[in-house]
Amino acid sequence: MGIFRNIPGLKDIGSIGIANIAGSGISGLFWIYLASLLGEENYGELGFYISIASVATSISFVGGPMAITVLVAKKIKIESTIYLLSLSTSFISAIVLYFTFANIGLSIYVLGAVIYNLSVSELLGRKAYGKYSIYFVLQKVLFVILALVLYYLIGPEGVLVGIGLSFIPFVSQIYSGFKNQSIDFGLLKTKWKFITNNFFIDLSIILNNQIDRLIIGPVFGFAILGNYYLAIQVLSVLAIIPEIVRKYTLPEDSSGVDTTKIKIITVGFSVILALIGALVIPQVIPIFFPDFNESTELIPLMSLAIIPSTISGLYNSKFLAREKSNYVVVANITSMLVLIIGIFTLGQSLGVVGLAYSFFISALSRAVFYFCLNKKI
């Protein structure tokens, strides 16, 4: 225990960690519960719509969440300007989505998600970990309550509406930002290159995370996507701890704090998580989800992707803190291309197992790219 006591940042990680374990655990288990409630096909279709909404959210967010976190951590007062631009584009995206898909849930989701990401990014940049923790858990609790109630009232679309409405508490954070800071487009101009690069980073991350679902649904069918989406949700629960550390290391790295020790421990812990996912979870899934047969084939190999994904996330934090955002864009584009090629080749030839291989190889390619790049520079 004395070793861990000497590691800087454990107290702050604990503050973020309690909130993330509670909040992400609640929402993650609820997403898994929804699978049994909706069935394979409806669950896959819901995942498809969420992927569309996630991409639209990224497009609407000027600069992406990491830009705000890094700039606020460096005491650059730019958040109100980004708020204005991002909220304006989110309204446009919401209108376009409604007339394209005739689904009000998509529009509400995008508006709420932009507000949420703006607020959370600022809080992390300010290192207001306690306040972040309260907001984070509150949002997850509201999500479960509203999504469940609205599902029974209006069907699967109600889940999307519930997610969007659960972001309402974060409006107060946006209001405070506008109230306490004046809009300064001149300041935006001085950081435009970094903000633009981070916009493409966020978009590349979202596309890298969502492109598989956008392809699998139309090509392989929503039933297969439902199994794949269940596997993704299981991985999200397992990867809570590595994600907590990444949220901590980005503002700390940006402030010049050494986070090497905590990163090494996190990678080691990700190996344990991967083994749990590969060996334990497949034995449990058939008991609770007898209709999701293909997910037991997907989860073992996809779980191993937690290790390279953790490594990538920590390198990602390091490069962003140095404002080397172009490296992150290239890494994500490379990983995304590997994933797309894998889906159309391995997926077509090996079926659901090929989809799992594609997922793992994509995550591994990104980690290898970062490792080689870090060695080079």
C-alpha positions in Angstrom: 0.0 0.0 0.0 3.0 2.3 0.6 3.8 2.2 -3.1 0.4 3.5 -4.1 0.5 6.2 -1.4 3.4 7.8 -3.2 1.7 8.0 -6.6 0.6 11.6 -7.4 -3.0 12.1 -8.3 -4.6 9.1 -6.7 -6.9 11.2 -4.5 -8.2 13.1 -7.6 -8.5 9.9 -9.6 -10.5 8.5 -6.6 -12.9 11.5 -6.8 -13.4 11.0 -10.5 -13.4 7.2 -10.1 -16.2 7.0 -7.5 -18.4 9.1 -9.8 -17.5 7.1 -12.9 -17.9 3.7 -11.3 -21.3 4.7 -9.9 -22.5 6.6 -12.9 -21.1 4.5 -15.7 -21.9 1.3 -13.8 -25.6 2.4 -13.5 -25.9 3.4 -17.1 -23.8 0.5 -18.4 -25.9 -2.1 -16.6 -29.0 -0.4 -17.8 -27.8 -0.6 -21.4 -27.2 -4.3 -20.9 -30.7 -4.6 -19.3 -32.2 -2.9 -22.4 -30.9 -5.7 -24.5 -33.2 -8.2 -22.8 -36.0 -5.7 -22.9 -35.8 -4.8 -26.6 -34.5 -8.0 -28.2 -31.8 -8.4 -30.9 -33.2 -6.4 -33.8 -34.7 -3.4 -31.9 -31.5 -3.2 -29.7 -29.4 -3.1 -32.9 -31.6 -0.5 -34.5 -31.3 1.7 -31.3 -27.5 1.3 -31.4 -27.6 2.4 -35.1 -29.5 5.6 -34.3 -27.3 6.4 -31.4 -24.3 6.1 -33.7 -25.9 8.6 -36.1 -26.6 11.0 -33.2 -23.0 10.6 -31.8 -21.5 11.6 -35.2 -23.9 14.6 -35.5 -22.9 15.6 -31.9 -19.2 15.5 -32.8 -19.8 17.6 -36.0 -21.7 20.1 -33.9 -19.1 20.5 -31.2 -16.7 23.2 -32.3 -13.2 22.1 -31.3 -14.3 18.9 -29.6 -14.3 18.3 -25.8 -10.6 17.8 -25.5 -9.9 21.3 -26.9 -11.8 22.9 -24.0 -10.3 20.7 -21.4 -6.7 21.5 -22.5 -7.3 25.2 -23.0 -9.2 25.7 -19.8 -6.4 23.8 -17.9 -4.0 26.3 -19.4 -6.1 29.2 -18.1 -7.2 30.4 -21.5 -10.7 31.9 -21.2 -12.3 30.7 -24.4 -15.1 28.5 -23.3 -18.0 31.0 -23.8 -17.0 31.6 -27.4 -16.9 27.8 -28.1 -20.3 27.5 -26.3 -21.9 30.0 -28.6 -20.6 28.4 -31.8 -21.3 24.8 -30.7 -24.8 25.5 -29.5 -25.6 27.2 -32.8 -24.4 24.3 -34.9 -26.2 21.8 -32.6 -29.5 23.5 -33.3 -28.9 23.2 -37.1 -27.9 19.5 -36.7 -31.0 18.8 -34.7 -33.2 20.3 -37.4 -31.5 18.4 -40.2 -31.8 15.1 -38.3 -35.5 15.6 -37.6 -36.3 16.2 -41.3 -34.0 13.4 -42.4 -35.2 10.6 -40.0 -38.5 12.0 -38.6 -37.2 11.0 -35.2 -37.5 13.7 -32.5 -35.3 11.6 -30.2 -32.3 12.1 -32.4 -32.7 15.8 -32.3 -33.1 16.0 -28.5 -30.1 13.7 -28.0 -27.8 15.9 -30.1 -28.8 19.1 -28.3 -28.4 17.5 -24.9 -25.1 15.7 -25.7 -23.5 18.9 -26.9 -24.5 20.7 -23.7 -23.2 17.8 -21.7 -19.8 17.6 -23.4 -19.3 21.3 -23.2 -19.9 21.4 -19.5 -18.0 18.2 -18.6 -15.0 19.3 -20.6 -14.8 22.7 -18.8 -15.2 21.1 -15.4 -12.3 18.6 -16.1 -10.2 21.5 -17.5 -10.8 23.4 -14.2 -10.0 20.3 -12.3 -13.3 20.7 -10.5 -13.4 16.9 -10.0 -15.9 17.1 -7.1 -18.5 19.1 -9.0 -17.9 16.9 -12.1 -18.6 13.8 -10.0 -21.9 15.1 -8.8 -23.1 16.2 -12.3 -21.9 12.9 -13.8 -23.8 10.7 -11.4 -26.9 12.8 -11.6 -27.0 12.6 -15.4 -26.7 8.8 -15.3 -29.5 8.4 -12.8 -31.8 10.8 -14.7 -30.9 8.8 -17.9 -32.1 5.5 -16.5 -35.3 6.9 -15.0 -36.3 9.0 -18.0 -35.3 6.4 -20.6 -37.2 3.7 -18.9 -40.4 5.7 -18.3 -40.4 7.1 -21.9 -39.6 3.7 -23.3 -42.9 2.3 -21.8 -44.8 5.4 -23.0 -43.6 5.8 -26.6 -41.3 2.8 -27.4 -37.6 2.6 -28.3 -37.6 6.2 -29.5 -38.3 7.2 -25.9 -34.8 5.9 -24.9 -33.2 8.5 -27.2 -35.5 11.2 -25.8 -34.7 10.1 -22.2 -30.9 10.4 -22.9 -31.3 13.9 -24.3 -33.4 15.1 -21.4 -31.0 13.7 -18.8 -28.5 16.3 -19.8 -30.8 19.2 -18.6 -28.8 19.8 -15.3 -25.8 20.8 -17.4 -27.6 23.9 -18.8 -26.7 25.7 -15.5 -23.0 25.2 -16.2 -23.4 26.7 -19.7 -25.3 29.7 -18.3 -22.5 30.3 -15.8 -20.0 30.3 -18.6 -21.8 32.9 -20.6 -22.4 35.0 -17.5 -18.8 35.0 -16.2 -17.0 35.4 -19.5 -17.4 37.6 -22.6 -17.3 36.2 -26.1 -14.0 36.8 -27.7 -13.6 35.7 -31.3 -10.1 37.2 -31.4 -9.0 34.7 -28.8 -10.6 32.0 -30.8 -8.5 33.1 -33.8 -5.2 32.7 -31.9 -6.0 29.1 -31.1 -7.8 28.3 -34.3 -5.3 25.8 -35.5 -5.3 23.8 -32.3 -9.1 24.0 -32.1 -9.5 22.8 -35.7 -7.1 19.9 -35.2 -9.0 18.9 -32.1 -12.3 19.1 -34.0 -11.0 16.5 -36.4 -9.5 14.5 -33.6 -12.9 14.2 -31.9 -14.6 13.5 -35.2 -12.1 10.8 -36.0 -12.5 9.3 -32.6 -16.3 9.2 -32.9 -16.2 7.9 -36.5 -13.6 5.3 -35.3 -16.0 4.3 -32.5 -19.2 4.4 -34.5 -18.4 3.4 -38.1 -18.6 -0.3 -37.3 -22.2 0.1 -36.1 -23.1 2.3 -39.1 -21.9 -0.4 -41.4 -22.9 -3.6 -39.6 -26.6 -2.7 -39.3 -27.3 -2.1 -43.0 -24.9 -4.8 -44.3 -25.3 -7.7 -41.8 -28.7 -6.8 -40.3 -29.9 -5.2 -37.1 -30.1 -8.6 -35.3 -26.3 -9.1 -35.7 -25.8 -5.5 -34.8 -27.8 -6.1 -31.6 -25.4 -8.8 -30.6 -22.4 -6.7 -31.5 -23.8 -3.7 -29.6 -24.4 -5.9 -26.5 -20.7 -6.9 -26.6 -19.7 -3.2 -26.9 -21.8 -2.4 -23.8 -20.1 -5.1 -21.8 -16.7 -3.8 -22.8 -17.8 -0.3 -21.8 -18.5 -1.5 -18.3 -15.2 -3.3 -18.1 -13.3 -0.3 -19.4 -14.6 2.1 -16.7 -11.4 2.3 -14.8 -9.1 3.0 -17.8 -11.5 5.7 -18.9 -11.4 7.3 -15.4 -7.6 7.5 -15.6 -7.8 9.1 -19.1 -10.1 11.8 -17.9 -7.7 12.6 -15.1 -4.4 12.4 -17.2 -5.5 14.8 -19.9 -5.8 18.0 -17.8 -2.9 16.9 -15.6 -0.6 16.3 -18.6 -1.7 19.6 -20.0 -0.6 21.3 -16.8 2.8 19.6 -16.9 2.2 17.0 -14.1 4.0 13.7 -14.4 1.4 10.9 -14.7 3.8 8.0 -15.8 3.3 5.8 -12.7 -0.5 5.9 -12.8 -0.4 5.1 -16.5 1.7 2.0 -16.1 -0.6 0.7 -13.3 -3.6 1.4 -15.5 -2.2 -0.7 -18.4 -1.5 -3.6 -16.0 -5.0 -3.4 -14.7 -6.4 -3.4 -18.2 -4.8 -6.9 -18.7 -6.9 -8.2 -15.8 -10.1 -6.6 -17.2 -9.4 -8.2 -20.6 -9.0 -11.6 -19.1 -12.3 -11.2 -17.1 -14.1 -10.3 -20.4 -12.5 -13.1 -22.3 -13.0 -15.9 -19.8 -15.8 -15.0 -17.4 -18.4 -12.9 -19.2 -19.1 -15.4 -22.1 -20.1 -17.9 -19.4 -22.6 -15.5 -17.9 -24.2 -14.0 -21.0 -26.3 -17.1 -22.0 -27.9 -17.2 -18.6 -29.3 -13.7 -18.8 -29.5 -13.2 -22.6 -30.4 -16.6 -24.2 -31.5 -14.9 -27.4 -28.1 -13.2 -28.0 -26.2 -16.3 -29.0 -23.7 -14.5 -31.3 -22.5 -12.2 -28.5 -20.8 -15.1 -26.8 -18.6 -15.5 -29.9 -17.9 -11.8 -30.1 -17.1 -10.9 -26.5 -13.9 -13.0 -25.8 -11.8 -11.6 -28.6 -13.3 -8.1 -28.4 -12.5 -8.0 -24.7 -8.8 -8.3 -25.4 -9.0 -4.9 -27.2 -9.3 -3.3 -23.8 -5.5 -3.6 -23.5 -4.5 -1.7 -26.7 -7.4 0.7 -26.3 -6.1 1.7 -22.8 -2.6 2.2 -24.2 -3.9 4.3 -27.0 -6.0 6.4 -24.6 -3.0 7.2 -22.5 -0.8 8.1 -25.4 -3.7 10.2 -26.7 -3.6 12.2 -23.5 0.1 12.7 -23.8 0.1 14.0 -27.4 -2.9 16.3 -26.9 -1.3 17.8 -23.8 1.6 18.8 -26.1 -0.9 20.1 -28.7 0.3 17.4 -31.2 -3.2 16.8 -32.2 -2.4 15.9 -35.8 -0.8 12.6 -34.6 -4.1 11.6 -32.9 -6.0 12.3 -36.1 -3.7 10.1 -38.2 -3.9 7.3 -35.6 -7.7 7.3 -35.5 -8.0 7.4 -39.3 -5.6 4.5 -39.6 -7.5 2.5 -37.0 -10.8 3.3 -38.7 -9.6 2.2 -42.1 -8.3 -1.1 -40.6 -11.7 -1.6 -39.0 -13.7 -0.9 -42.2 -11.5 -3.2 -44.3 -11.8 -5.9 -41.6 -15.6 -5.7 -41.5 -15.9 -6.1 -45.3 -13.3 -8.9 -45.5 -13.1 -10.8 -42.3 -16.7 -10.1 -41.5 -17.9 -11.4 -44.9 -15.7 -14.5 -44.8 -15.9 -15.5 -41.1 -19.2 -14.0 -40.0 -19.5 -12.6 -36.4 -16.1 -13.9 -35.4 -14.6 -11.9 -38.3 -16.3 -8.8 -36.8 -14.6 -9.5 -33.5 -11.2 -9.9 -35.2 -11.7 -6.6 -37.0 -12.5 -4.8 -33.8 -9.4 -6.2 -32.0 -7.0 -5.6 -35.0 -8.2 -2.1 -35.3 -7.6 -1.3 -31.6 -4.2 -3.0 -31.8 -3.1 -1.0 -34.9 -3.8 2.3 -33.2 -1.8 1.3 -30.1 1.1 0.1 -32.3 1.0 3.4 -34.3 1.2 5.5 -31.1 4.0 3.3 -29.7 6.1 3.7 -32.8 5.4 7.4 -33.0 6.3 8.0 -29.4 9.6 6.1 -29.9 10.4 8.3 -33.0 9.8 11.7 -31.3 
